[in-house]
Amino acid sequence: MVAREVTISSTSGLESKMAARLIQKASAYDANVWVQKDERKANAKSLLGLLSLGIVPGESVTLITDGRDEETALEELAAFTHRGMSD
């Protein structure tokens, strides 16, 4: 299991459209992927879970990956959040 703190740089935070883009990216990996905000953690492959965190623009969260391709997933998802979730 690996983790990294990232800042959500999307101008709309993690609302439904951005959450869907993150889910699409996270679902490409075999690893389990979670997003943690404070004491709450949600599956990054679940729209309802991500939306329940209420992540606003510029907020820091922790990405956690666990599984066969955890390192690759963490690196690529961290880069994705840094780019404002656009690509």
JOURDA-V34384 format. One record per residue. N is the residue number from 1. RES is the residue in three letters. OMEGA is omega in whole degrees, -180 to 180 (* if undefined). Layout:
n=[N N]
res=[RES RES]
omega=[OMEGA OMEGA]
This chain:
n=[1 2 3 4 5 6 7 8 9 10 11 12 13 14 15 16 17 18 19 20 21 22 23 24 25 26 27 28 29 30 31 32 33 34 35 36 37 38 39 40 41 42 43 44 45 46 47 48 49 50 51 52 53 54 55 56 57 58 59 60 61 62 63 64 65 66 67 68 69 70 71 72 73 74 75 76 77 78 79 80 81 82 83 84 85 86 87]
res=[MET VAL ALA ARG GLU VAL THR ILE SER SER THR SER GLY LEU GLU SER LYS MET ALA ALA ARG LEU ILE GLN LYS ALA SER ALA TYR ASP ALA ASN VAL TRP VAL GLN LYS ASP GLU ARG LYS ALA ASN ALA LYS SER LEU LEU GLY LEU LEU SER LEU GLY ILE VAL PRO GLY GLU SER VAL THR LEU ILE THR ASP GLY ARG ASP GLU GLU THR ALA LEU GLU GLU LEU ALA ALA PHE THR HIS ARG GLY MET SER ASP]
omega=[178 -178 178 174 179 176 179 -174 175 -178 178 -178 -179 175 -168 -178 180 177 179 178 178 178 179 178 -177 -178 179 -177 175 -178 169 -178 178 172 -180 176 -176 -178 -176 -179 180 175 -178 177 -178 -180 -179 179 -179 -179 -179 180 178 -176 -178 -180 178 -179 177 177 177 172 180 177 -179 179 -173 -178 -175 -179 179 180 -178 -180 -175 178 176 178 178 179 180 180 -179 178 176 169 *]
